[in-house]
Amino acid sequence: MDSYPPSHRQNGNGMDIRALQDDELMAQARDWRQRALRGEKDARGLAHELECEVRRRFPRNNAPHALPPIQLLGAVPQTPQRRWKPW
């Protein structure tokens, strides 16, 4: 089931975002984001749509990363402190 409204499948430029190959989608998303950052008037909306499609195709793994084992304070090796030399 498609969760996007029909307006998100094609943008104002007539580009069918869903029909783009993965490499072309990534390149277009980068290009339009750069245009938006340079201040091009209508680039922000298209950059956002392209980036949404990238996130839809390549979802991030939300599984929590394994944490390193916890060491108790008494078990942590302490480095010897250097002595102060008066001269």
QUIBELWO-V747836 format. One record per residue. RES is the residue in one letter. PSI is psi in radians with two decimals (NA if undefined). D_LAST is the distance of its C-alpha to the last C-alpha in whole Angstrom. Layout:
BEGIN
res->RES psi->PSI d_last->D_LAST
res->RES psi->PSI d_last->D_LAST
END
This chain:
BEGIN
res->M psi->2.31 d_last->77
res->D psi->2.17 d_last->76
res->S psi->-0.12 d_last->74
res->Y psi->2.48 d_last->74
res->P psi->2.78 d_last->76
res->P psi->-0.47 d_last->79
res->S psi->-0.37 d_last->77
res->H psi->-0.18 d_last->74
res->R psi->-0.57 d_last->75
res->Q psi->2.46 d_last->76
res->N psi->-3.06 d_last->74
res->G psi->-0.33 d_last->76
res->N psi->-0.01 d_last->75
res->G psi->0.13 d_last->78
res->M psi->2.20 d_last->75
res->D psi->1.78 d_last->76
res->I psi->-0.69 d_last->72
res->R psi->-0.42 d_last->73
res->A psi->-0.18 d_last->75
res->L psi->2.48 d_last->72
res->Q psi->2.79 d_last->70
res->D psi->-0.82 d_last->67
res->D psi->-0.74 d_last->65
res->E psi->-0.67 d_last->67
res->L psi->-0.80 d_last->66
res->M psi->-0.73 d_last->62
res->A psi->-0.76 d_last->63
res->Q psi->-0.73 d_last->65
res->A psi->-0.77 d_last->63
res->R psi->-0.81 d_last->60
res->D psi->-0.82 d_last->62
res->W psi->-0.55 d_last->63
res->R psi->-0.70 d_last->60
res->Q psi->-0.73 d_last->59
res->R psi->-0.74 d_last->62
res->A psi->-0.70 d_last->61
res->L psi->-0.48 d_last->57
res->R psi->-0.12 d_last->59
res->G psi->0.21 d_last->61
res->E psi->2.34 d_last->64
res->K psi->-0.93 d_last->67
res->D psi->0.22 d_last->68
res->A psi->-0.47 d_last->66
res->R psi->-0.78 d_last->64
res->G psi->-0.77 d_last->67
res->L psi->-0.69 d_last->68
res->A psi->-0.72 d_last->64
res->H psi->-0.78 d_last->64
res->E psi->-0.76 d_last->67
res->L psi->-0.74 d_last->66
res->E psi->-0.61 d_last->62
res->C psi->-0.71 d_last->64
res->E psi->-0.66 d_last->67
res->V psi->-0.79 d_last->63
res->R psi->-0.57 d_last->62
res->R psi->-0.72 d_last->66
res->R psi->-0.59 d_last->66
res->F psi->1.29 d_last->62
res->P psi->2.55 d_last->61
res->R psi->2.58 d_last->58
res->N psi->2.02 d_last->57
res->N psi->0.12 d_last->57
res->A psi->2.38 d_last->56
res->P psi->2.48 d_last->53
res->H psi->2.59 d_last->50
res->A psi->2.28 d_last->49
res->L psi->2.60 d_last->46
res->P psi->2.68 d_last->43
res->P psi->2.53 d_last->43
res->I psi->2.32 d_last->41
res->Q psi->2.39 d_last->38
res->L psi->2.68 d_last->38
res->L psi->-0.63 d_last->34
res->G psi->-0.38 d_last->34
res->A psi->-0.16 d_last->35
res->V psi->2.18 d_last->33
res->P psi->2.36 d_last->30
res->Q psi->2.38 d_last->26
res->T psi->2.48 d_last->23
res->P psi->2.46 d_last->21
res->Q psi->2.48 d_last->18
res->R psi->2.47 d_last->14
res->R psi->2.52 d_last->12
res->W psi->2.30 d_last->9
res->K psi->2.20 d_last->6
res->P psi->-0.30 d_last->4
res->W psi->NA d_last->0
END
